[in-house]
Amino acid sequence: MNTGLRDAALAILLEDNADAKAQRALELAPDLVIDSGLKLQEPAGIPGRPAKPALVAHTALTRPSMRTPEGRAALIHSLAHIELNAIDLALDIIWRFSDMPPAFYTDWLKVAKEEAYHFTLLRDHLRSFGFDYGNFDAHNALWEMAERTKGDILARIALVPRTLEARGLDASPAVKAKLVGAGDMEAGAILDIILRDEIGHVSLGNRWYRYVCEQRGIDPVATYADLVERYDAPRLRAPFNMEARRAAGFEEAELLALQRP
């Protein structure tokens, strides 16, 4: 029996070597059989994680001065950690949720590959000035939300790609400005690539969120507000990258809701 796409995604999700996980995601074949009706049993060890970085509370993280190479490396490391988590999130949504159209799985396969590309860009840049992934502590907030929403695909799509990953669209200009202002033009160029691709990822989140809402006969805007309360999602605060959010398919009613006190 040939391995299907969802089985293959699960196997890579369990990989605990960061470099190997990214490479395996990049090599994942797009023509694998998609058995969307198969309900896979969740194994132990999701997601596979390397021994380093140590995962600590978000509030326990410290950032050295951006005037030092270590400070710039710490910021790039935090971005690489987000991208590694994003590989896991895309792989997890492929294997975990059954009975979706085939395009759902191929869409998130594309996301997994692009996140793996982003991780390798950031990791290689870290290595170019004497650091590596795992040299700094990191936090686990992205995966904590994945755990909270693993029982409902609607909540997962609403609160991971449409909330936490969309927050990356808002943060990108300021992060790029910090790195470019510190003289790291290459990091700025990498962030341009990531922003371009992440607009597409959030757009997929919007598309599939509205699809599931339509299948359930519920209003997307009202439902989103309910999901934020039910799952204790973080409240989003300005500044918002409205241009990127519009490009990612957020409706004007949703953008107006963001700006209400």
Secondary structure, DSSP 4 states (H G I P E B T S, - for coil): -PPPHHHHHHHHHT---HHHHHHHHHH--TTS---TT--PPPPSSPSP--S-SPB--GGG-----TTSHHHHHHHHHHHHHHHHHHHHHHHHHHHH--S--HHHHHHHHHHHHHHHHHHHHHHHHHHHTT--TTSS-B--HHHHHHHHTTT-HHHHHHHIIIIIIHHHHHHHHHHHHHHHHTT-HHHHHHHHHHHHHHHHHHHHHHHHHHHHHHHHT--HHHHHHHHHHHTTPPPP-S---HHHHHHTT--HHHHHHHT--
